[in-house]
Amino acid sequence: MPAAVARIDQTPFEAAITGLTHDGRGVARRPDGKAVFVAGALPGERVMARQTARSRSFDEAVTLEVLEASAERVSPRCAHFGTCGGCALQHLAEDRQIVAKQHVLLENLERIGHVAPERVLPALTDSAWGYRRKGRFSVRRVEKKDKTLVGFRETDPRFVADIARCETVIPAIGDKVSALAALIDGLQARREIPQVEFIGGDRMSDHGGIALTFRHLAPLSEADREALIAFGREHEFAIFLQPGGVDSVHPLWPADPQLQFSLPEWDLQLKFRPLDFIQVNAGLNGRMIQHALELLKPQPEDRVLDLFAGLGNFTLPLARRVREVVGVEGEAGLVQRARENAAHNGLGNAQFYAADLGKDLSSEPWMREGFDRLLLDPPRSGADFVLTQLPLKQFKRIVYVSCHPASLARDAGYLVREKGWKLRAAGVMDMFPHTAHVESIAMFER
């Protein structure tokens, strides 16, 4: 036990849970009013808990026993829930998880942005299990157990969860975690492989449309390479190797795997590479694109600006609806793939530019062009810097897709309180069921 934990009073205490934190822990109060965040507890419950950490403003604890359970509590499907850090909310009924996330969004908008939407959008949901098509498994050889562990990090991130399968990962991968662990355990380089990234697209004729990328810290023997190829053949996985940085990724088998996913409603196929960003939840992604376009309400003669465009996930569907769309993305490799995707789908009205959207954009040629509507899907840090540079008066409508409600709230506050826009609608989308991740969308009008 770490010394810092040993100094904490380990005596179990009773706690009445009154709320839920943004990361899915129950909120209780000490007799002196200090907040305690209790893992594994839900609002309305009484639990016995044990303190695990402390800071000046709050304590942290873990649930030992539920004395009075919430009516919204359910039995987690996964036996590893509570140890594996991949999920935070499996003990909360699925239809209540999204309600909790909606509360997080609205609370952030009010507390950080000092704004409220005129209309709260119905929550967007899809399948809650077997949805995760992209992620990273950690790998660790544990000599005391004489085995190699493959899985997500535990709630204590120093450790790798000892799992045999994952209920939230697409079954083609989630059902084969133990097979993957056995494969790596049999390699000569089993101590030199710290992680395996997975990504899934549509099924192709030469393999399963799924790629595994093995990070290795030392050169692989011929026997190890053959074992990886045999595993790929058996399970219909494309196998990639990563001996160094992102640029070092290359295929081991087959020689030239083609990865892509479809957006059938727009008759699109988007090609990608194994470490590219794609939306994790394929079913929700299609619904999200439709939702975003309905909110943006593009017209056939519009020119639309799509910021943080990636592979063209929103840009290319927009190109099917408008006169012209310009996608801007910071990563040059994604921009190149977006251009190739536009050409592959016969779209001559989608233009893509590479630009760091966190820096001065005054010299960018697209900044001097006129647009009718703006769609943006920024990273967790949000879009505050680029919003301050855009001539916002040119846009009739803005749709903001967010993976972090606090940055959306900050940027919404800027648009509404400083630039005179109206927050017409906002709502949540369950891109990551059973986790505390909040994906949201907001629509602004002048």
Backbone hydrogen bonds, N-H to C=O, Kabsch-Sander energy under -0.5 kcal/mol:
donor,donor_aa,acceptor,acceptor_aa,energy
6,A,2,P,-2.3
7,R,3,A,-1.5
8,I,5,V,-1.4
10,Q,8,I,-0.6
13,F,49,A,-2.5
15,A,47,V,-2.8
17,I,15,A,-0.6
17,I,45,E,-3.0
18,T,16,A,-0.5
18,T,27,V,-3.2
19,G,27,V,-0.9
21,T,25,R,-3.4
24,G,21,T,-1.6
26,G,38,V,-2.7
27,V,19,G,-2.3
28,A,26,G,-0.5
28,A,36,V,-2.6
30,R,34,K,-3.0
33,G,30,R,-2.3
35,A,57,S,-0.7
36,V,28,A,-2.4
37,F,59,D,-2.6
38,V,26,G,-3.1
38,V,36,V,-0.6
39,A,37,F,-0.6
39,A,61,A,-2.7
41,A,38,V,-1.3
44,G,17,I,-2.8
45,E,42,L,-1.7
46,R,68,E,-1.4
47,V,15,A,-2.4
48,M,65,E,-2.9
49,A,13,F,-3.0
49,A,47,V,-0.5
50,R,62,V,-2.1
52,T,60,E,-3.1
53,A,60,E,-1.6
55,S,58,F,-1.8
59,D,35,A,-2.6
60,E,53,A,-2.9
61,A,37,F,-2.6
62,V,50,R,-2.2
63,T,39,A,-2.1
64,L,48,M,-3.7
65,E,48,M,-1.7
67,L,46,R,-2.1
67,L,65,E,-0.7
68,E,46,R,-2.1
73,R,70,S,-1.5
74,V,91,H,-2.2
81,F,78,C,-1.4
82,G,84,C,-0.7
83,T,80,H,-2.1
84,C,80,H,-2.6
85,G,153,R,-2.8
87,C,84,C,-0.6
88,A,434,H,-2.5
89,L,434,H,-2.9
92,L,89,L,-2.1
93,A,72,E,-2.4
96,R,93,A,-1.6
97,Q,93,A,-1.6
98,I,94,E,-1.1
100,A,96,R,-2.3
101,K,97,Q,-2.0
102,Q,98,I,-2.1
103,H,99,V,-2.0
104,V,100,A,-1.9
105,L,101,K,-2.3
106,L,102,Q,-2.6
107,E,103,H,-2.5
108,N,104,V,-2.3
109,L,105,L,-2.5
110,E,106,L,-2.1
111,R,107,E,-3.0
112,I,108,N,-2.6
113,G,108,N,-1.3
114,H,109,L,-0.5
115,V,109,L,-2.1
118,E,423,L,-2.2
119,R,424,R,-0.8
121,L,119,R,-0.6
121,L,426,A,-2.6
124,L,428,V,-2.1
125,T,123,A,-0.5
130,G,167,E,-2.1
131,Y,168,T,-1.0
132,R,168,T,-3.3
133,R,131,Y,-0.7
133,R,280,V,-2.3
135,G,198,F,-2.1
137,F,196,V,-3.0
138,S,151,G,-3.0
139,V,194,P,-2.4
140,R,149,L,-2.2
142,V,140,R,-0.6
142,V,147,K,-2.8
143,E,141,R,-0.7
146,D,142,V,-0.9
147,K,142,V,-1.7
149,L,140,R,-3.2
149,L,147,K,-0.5
151,G,138,S,-2.0
154,E,156,D,-0.5
154,E,159,F,-2.9
155,T,83,T,-2.6
159,F,156,D,-2.2
161,A,152,F,-2.6
163,I,150,V,-0.5
163,I,161,A,-1.3
166,C,174,G,-1.7
170,I,132,R,-2.3
173,I,170,I,-2.4
174,G,170,I,-3.2
175,D,171,P,-2.1
176,K,173,I,-1.9
177,V,174,G,-0.7
178,S,164,A,-2.0
180,L,176,K,-2.3
181,A,177,V,-2.4
182,A,178,S,-2.4
183,L,179,A,-2.3
184,I,180,L,-2.4
185,D,181,A,-2.5
186,G,182,A,-1.3
186,G,183,L,-0.6
187,L,184,I,-1.5
190,R,187,L,-1.2
192,E,189,A,-2.3
193,I,190,R,-0.5
195,Q,215,R,-0.6
196,V,137,F,-2.5
197,E,213,T,-2.4
198,F,135,G,-2.5
199,I,211,A,-1.7
200,G,133,R,-1.8
201,G,209,G,-3.2
202,D,260,Q,-3.5
204,M,207,H,-1.1
208,G,236,E,-1.7
210,I,236,E,-0.6
211,A,199,I,-2.8
212,L,238,A,-2.7
213,T,197,E,-2.8
214,F,212,L,-0.6
214,F,240,F,-2.6
215,R,195,Q,-2.0
215,R,213,T,-0.7
216,H,242,Q,-1.8
217,L,192,E,-3.0
225,R,221,S,-2.3
226,E,222,E,-2.3
227,A,223,A,-2.0
228,L,224,D,-2.2
229,I,225,R,-2.2
230,A,226,E,-2.6
231,F,227,A,-2.0
232,G,228,L,-2.3
233,R,229,I,-2.6
234,E,230,A,-2.4
235,H,231,F,-2.3
236,E,232,G,-1.1
237,F,232,G,-1.9
238,A,210,I,-3.3
239,I,253,W,-3.5
240,F,212,L,-3.1
240,F,238,A,-0.5
241,L,250,H,-2.8
242,Q,214,F,-2.5
244,G,245,G,-0.5
248,S,245,G,-1.8
249,V,246,V,-1.5
250,H,241,L,-2.0
252,L,239,I,-3.3
253,W,239,I,-1.7
259,L,257,P,-0.6
259,L,272,F,-0.5
261,F,270,L,-2.1
263,L,268,L,-2.6
266,W,263,L,-1.7
267,D,264,P,-1.1
268,L,263,L,-1.5
270,L,261,F,-3.1
271,K,269,Q,-0.6
272,F,259,L,-1.9
276,D,273,R,-1.7
278,I,276,D,-0.5
282,A,131,Y,-0.6
282,A,280,V,-0.8
285,N,281,N,-2.4
286,G,282,A,-1.8
287,R,283,G,-1.4
288,M,284,L,-2.8
289,I,285,N,-2.5
290,Q,286,G,-1.8
291,H,287,R,-2.4
292,A,288,M,-2.9
293,L,289,I,-2.4
294,E,290,Q,-2.1
295,L,291,H,-2.0
296,L,292,A,-2.5
297,K,293,L,-2.2
302,D,299,Q,-2.2
304,V,324,E,-2.1
305,L,373,R,-2.5
306,D,304,V,-0.5
306,D,326,V,-3.2
307,L,305,L,-0.6
307,L,375,L,-2.5
308,F,328,V,-1.5
309,A,328,V,-2.2
312,G,309,A,-2.1
313,N,309,A,-0.8
316,L,312,G,-2.2
318,L,314,F,-2.1
319,A,315,T,-1.9
320,R,316,L,-0.9
320,R,317,P,-0.7
321,R,318,L,-2.2
322,V,318,L,-1.6
323,R,302,D,-0.9
324,E,302,D,-1.7
325,V,349,N,-2.4
326,V,304,V,-2.8
327,G,325,V,-0.5
327,G,351,Q,-3.3
328,V,306,D,-2.6
329,E,353,Y,-2.2
332,A,330,G,-0.7
335,V,331,E,-1.9
336,Q,332,A,-2.3
337,R,333,G,-2.1
338,A,334,L,-2.6
339,R,335,V,-2.4
340,E,336,Q,-2.2
341,N,337,R,-2.5
342,A,338,A,-2.3
343,A,339,R,-2.3
344,H,340,E,-2.9
345,N,341,N,-1.7
346,G,343,A,-1.6
347,L,342,A,-3.1
348,G,346,G,-0.8
350,A,347,L,-0.5
351,Q,325,V,-2.5
351,Q,349,N,-0.5
353,Y,327,G,-2.5
355,A,329,E,-1.8
355,A,353,Y,-0.5
357,L,355,A,-0.9
359,K,356,D,-1.6
364,E,361,L,-1.8
367,M,364,E,-1.1
368,R,365,P,-1.3
369,E,366,W,-1.2
372,D,303,R,-3.4
373,R,303,R,-1.2
374,L,397,R,-2.1
375,L,305,L,-2.8
376,L,399,V,-2.1
377,D,307,L,-1.6
382,G,379,P,-2.2
387,L,383,A,-2.3
388,T,384,D,-1.5
389,Q,385,F,-0.6
389,Q,386,V,-0.9
390,L,386,V,-1.4
392,L,390,L,-1.8
394,Q,391,P,-1.7
395,F,392,L,-1.6
396,K,372,D,-3.6
397,R,372,D,-0.7
398,I,444,F,-2.4
399,V,374,L,-2.5
400,Y,442,A,-2.8
401,V,376,L,-3.1
401,V,399,V,-0.5
402,S,440,S,-3.0
407,S,404,H,-0.6
408,L,404,H,-1.9
409,A,405,P,-2.5
410,R,406,A,-2.2
411,D,407,S,-2.4
412,A,408,L,-2.9
413,G,409,A,-2.3
414,Y,410,R,-1.6
415,L,411,D,-2.3
416,V,412,A,-2.7
417,R,413,G,-2.5
418,E,413,G,-0.6
418,E,414,Y,-1.6
419,K,414,Y,-1.1
420,G,416,V,-0.7
421,W,415,L,-2.5
422,K,445,E,-3.4
424,R,422,K,-1.4
424,R,443,M,-1.3
425,A,443,M,-1.5
426,A,119,R,-1.8
427,G,441,I,-2.2
429,M,439,E,-3.0
430,D,124,L,-3.0
431,M,429,M,-1.9
435,T,432,F,-1.7
439,E,429,M,-0.9
439,E,437,H,-0.6
440,S,402,S,-2.8
441,I,427,G,-2.4
442,A,400,Y,-2.1
443,M,425,A,-2.8
444,F,398,I,-3.0
445,E,422,K,-1.9
446,R,396,K,-0.8
